[in-house]
């Protein structure tokens, strides 16, 4: 049975982060950037619905932008959900990949 050190995960995350920073301007990462924008906007939309609001529209553009138009819900939680939600999506994907 192989026993892994917690430092192994930290080193792996550091290497992945370093590679992303190094290749950030590469066209090969555009699909990943658009996926991150999708997670960000989806988090806004899900929090709007979770706090009793209504999502009027959600758009994601090829130039790595997006927007969610919503009505109602808790404004503070909905606005905060973008970065926190995309972080949570990333953590879940990392854990699933492991």
C-alpha positions as CSV (number, residue, x, y, z in Angstrom):
1,X,0.0,0.0,0.0
2,X,1.4,3.4,-1.1
3,X,1.3,6.1,1.5
4,X,1.3,9.6,0.1
5,X,2.5,12.7,1.9
6,X,0.3,15.8,2.0
7,X,3.3,17.6,0.5
8,X,2.9,15.5,-2.7
9,X,-0.5,17.2,-3.3
10,X,0.9,20.6,-2.5
11,X,3.8,20.1,-4.9
12,X,1.5,18.9,-7.7
13,X,-0.8,21.9,-7.2
14,X,2.2,24.2,-7.3
15,X,3.5,22.6,-10.6
16,X,0.1,22.9,-12.2
17,X,-0.3,26.5,-11.1
18,X,3.2,27.3,-12.4
19,X,2.4,25.8,-15.8
20,X,-0.8,27.7,-16.0
21,X,0.9,31.0,-15.2
22,X,3.7,30.2,-17.8
23,X,1.2,29.3,-20.6
24,X,-1.6,31.7,-19.7
25,X,-1.3,33.7,-22.9
26,X,-1.2,30.5,-25.0
27,X,-4.2,29.9,-27.3
28,X,-4.3,26.3,-26.1
29,X,-5.7,27.5,-22.8
30,X,-8.7,29.4,-24.3
31,X,-11.1,26.5,-23.8
32,X,-10.0,26.3,-20.1
33,X,-10.5,30.0,-19.6
34,X,-14.0,29.8,-21.1
35,X,-14.8,26.9,-18.8
36,X,-13.8,29.0,-15.9
37,X,-16.0,31.8,-17.0
38,X,-18.9,29.3,-17.3
39,X,-18.3,28.1,-13.8
40,X,-18.2,31.7,-12.5
41,X,-21.4,32.8,-14.2
42,X,-23.1,29.5,-13.3
43,X,-22.3,30.1,-9.7
44,X,-24.0,33.5,-9.9
45,X,-27.1,31.9,-11.5
46,X,-27.3,29.0,-9.0
47,X,-27.0,31.4,-6.0
48,X,-29.7,33.6,-7.4
49,X,-32.0,30.6,-7.7
50,X,-30.9,29.3,-4.2
51,X,-31.9,32.6,-2.6
52,X,-35.3,32.8,-4.2
53,X,-34.5,34.9,-7.3
54,X,-35.0,34.3,-11.0
55,X,-32.4,34.1,-13.7
56,X,-33.5,36.2,-16.7
57,X,-30.5,35.4,-18.9
58,X,-27.0,34.0,-18.9
59,X,-24.4,34.6,-21.6
60,X,-20.9,33.4,-22.1
61,X,-18.8,34.9,-25.0
62,X,-15.9,33.6,-26.9
63,X,-13.7,36.5,-25.7
64,X,-13.8,35.0,-22.2
65,X,-16.5,37.2,-20.8
66,X,-20.0,36.6,-19.5
67,X,-23.0,38.0,-17.6
68,X,-26.0,36.9,-15.7
69,X,-29.1,39.0,-15.6
70,X,-31.2,38.1,-12.6
71,X,-34.2,39.4,-10.6
72,X,-34.6,39.0,-6.8
73,X,-32.6,36.8,-4.5
74,X,-29.9,37.9,-2.0
75,X,-27.8,40.4,-3.9
76,X,-24.7,40.1,-1.6
77,X,-24.7,36.3,-1.8
78,X,-25.3,36.3,-5.6
79,X,-22.5,38.7,-6.3
80,X,-20.1,36.8,-3.9
81,X,-20.9,33.5,-5.5
82,X,-19.0,34.1,-8.7
83,X,-15.4,33.7,-7.5
84,X,-16.3,31.4,-4.6
85,X,-18.4,29.1,-6.8
86,X,-15.8,28.8,-9.5
87,X,-13.2,28.0,-6.8
88,X,-15.6,25.3,-5.5
89,X,-16.1,23.9,-9.0
90,X,-12.3,23.7,-9.4
91,X,-11.8,21.9,-6.1
92,X,-14.5,19.4,-7.0
93,X,-12.9,18.7,-10.4
94,X,-9.5,18.3,-8.8
95,X,-10.8,15.8,-6.2
96,X,-12.7,13.9,-8.9
97,X,-9.5,13.7,-11.0
98,X,-7.5,12.4,-8.1
